[in-house]
């Protein structure tokens, strides 16, 4: 049952992704690429790249598109619901209770202990992106694009959307052949 | 503020935060803050940062948790649905439109070049995010514990093939059970939160 699979694929990252939507992306990749094999790593990274070039929360853009690709508009709805609803229901239901415990060491420990694991997931995914890029465009192109975009975004504080737009133009002109 | 305008205000507040927020949900939180605290004054700074801190302590995307909760406080269930719709629908629609268009031209050389060139840029973004997480955990836990946890996670996830969901759930359970250090440990063991 495709809708049930779509629900599960986004429900699990939604309830386990600590640190906001971007932190849950490696979990989404694990479900979509490794478990259900709806996409290859290459396809997933293209979707993620384009998702990052558009504004708005990344988790819902990924869920909406992948849900749509696998199950049409209903699939998109199911994936969005699975991404948004569980954590939101928790938030609305528990917030008044949690406001009392906001300095509780347990609540603080939960997010601080889970952070290194998320860092590893993100790091492995970063490595996967560079490996894909080296395979598709070669080491030199990959290094040039990575270094230039790092300098632009991190040192010169150019808006990421502009850097992605620049990379799209560069790719259309120099990598199209 | 008149009540009947609240739903329209809610929609505009989260619509703007959604379509001007590049870099995912966490990046749009400053925009949400501007709308909620400065423009519409639904909350003061302190309330907002409490809600944000607790939102961050819970799993899931932060943008939709904030939108849903603030929408609920301002306009009840209708407000919740309204704020969520304003946050996600415009950008999801743009995403589906863009990707289905691009997929139709996948075999054209220059379109293919575009998607190749953008991969290392996203690699850099993810790398920066990774480093950010490592820095934050070392300031909360110290370099030693962070290093041990990083190495252990890498080992479990990459070489032993443990599912990330299982690893994360175990860490959360550990924090919930043993996250209160010190004298109280023995006395409160077995007690539920």
Interface residues (C-beta under 8 A of the other chain):
Chain A: X12 X14 X15 X16 X17 X18 X19 X20 X21 X22 X23 X24 X26 X27 X30 X45 X46 X47 X48 X49 X50 X51 X52 X53 X54 X55 X56 X57 X58 X59 X60 X61 X63 X64 X65 X68 X69 X76 X80 X83 X84 X86 X87 X88 X90 X91 X92 X94 X95 X98 X99 X101 X102 X104 X105 X106 X107 X108 X109 X110 X111 X112 X113 X114 X115 X116 X117 X118 X119 X120 X121 X122 X123 X124 X125 X126 X129 X130 X132 X133 X136 X137 X141 X142 X145 X146 X149 X150 X153 X154 X159 X160 X161 X163 X164 X167 X168 X169 X170 X171 X172 X173 X174 X175 X176 X177
Chain B: X18 X19 X20 X21 X22 X23 X24 X25 X26 X28 X50 X51 X53 X54 X55 X56 X57 X58 X59 X60 X61 X62 X63 X64 X65 X68 X69 X72 X80 X84 X87 X88 X90 X91 X92 X94 X95 X96 X98 X99 X102 X109 X110 X111 X112 X113 X114 X115 X116 X117 X118 X119 X120 X121 X122 X123 X124 X125 X126 X127 X128 X129 X130 X133 X134 X136 X137 X140 X141 X146 X149 X150 X153 X154 X157 X158 X163 X164 X165 X167 X168 X169 X171 X172 X174 X175 X176 X179 X180 X181 X193
